[in-house]
């Protein structure tokens, strides 16, 4: 089962390694991890997605809480969080595929951000399943390279 | 007309080649205004069309009398206001008319009825407006699309818009058509100018051979598409630069402003038809003058057999 853990930490060297270690010690593979500054410059939020049982996650959280740079920890429930992912995908451009590429991009509300004679880079900020959907649609057209931010999340509205 | 040189004639010379063709039946919806009646009468007198006027007969006759336009030798079908477009569309379906002209009726309502599946006007193409203009002082015409139907066409719709315009150019006798995709500059600029992307990709898409006997290039700013000297000055190469027969505008605002600036400010001749259906549709602005409406009838006639 997928868990989304939001971890508010002090922005100091080595924190990421300590957080990652908490999961590694419990034998948990991190599915995705996105981190960045929050509204206060000295703090960062890490959004970590793991695919494992609740008991394993609970144990990892125990480790996390012991890290002095960790300020707050939330195990966000799917139905309560607002989440998105950013995808950058470079695909091969063949003249005959152009309408299909653009129609697909339009359908998913993805944006072309760069283009050349042979390739095109598109971006999509959306829910994970839509990001997966776009990748699936582009697979047979020839994906040259892609990069996903991992899930970014905030807790739901009050 | 020499296939290769059709674009080198001035607009009236080109449009007047219609006079050698047999007259075709044109059904006119709600012809109550002066410019429409005058243009129909002139086209009829020149044996370009056999008009069928559909509307409230009394109103048609009253208007004709008021403007001193003879309509006695024209077929008039009297219809209630709410059935006019339906009657006209039925004539097209039954093959009793070859093409159609919109008179004093709202464009949205006109198309709403005309495009009802019952009348089978639609084809696999979308409808798009194609305007014809002349470059002042030069023996050159150019077509512009789409200034009237498609508001902000996506790439797929632009493919249809290009295809409709290219077909029109071929039917006018332009052998190898040069299409310029318009934007505000000559390079792709993202994300600020999405029109530059479509222009670039249309050129690429044309490599598939989807459009026959034509060359597509872009993006171009307006001047560099039509003026060879400007294109040279800016160092823009290629066969299309400065010599476009067709310009494709990115959205309806660009097309509409361009169309109106040519007709209103420069007082230049223009013609406009809607293509992509089973027959050309003469669609002019209610504010267009007699000459533009007559030009449009001639333009439409040139596009049918």
Interface residues (C-beta under 8 A of the other chain):
Chain A: X93 X95 X96 X98 X99 X102 X103 X106 X111 X112 X113 X114 X115 X117
Chain B: X154 X155 X156 X159 X188 X190 X191 X197 X200 X201 X204 X205 X206 X207 X208
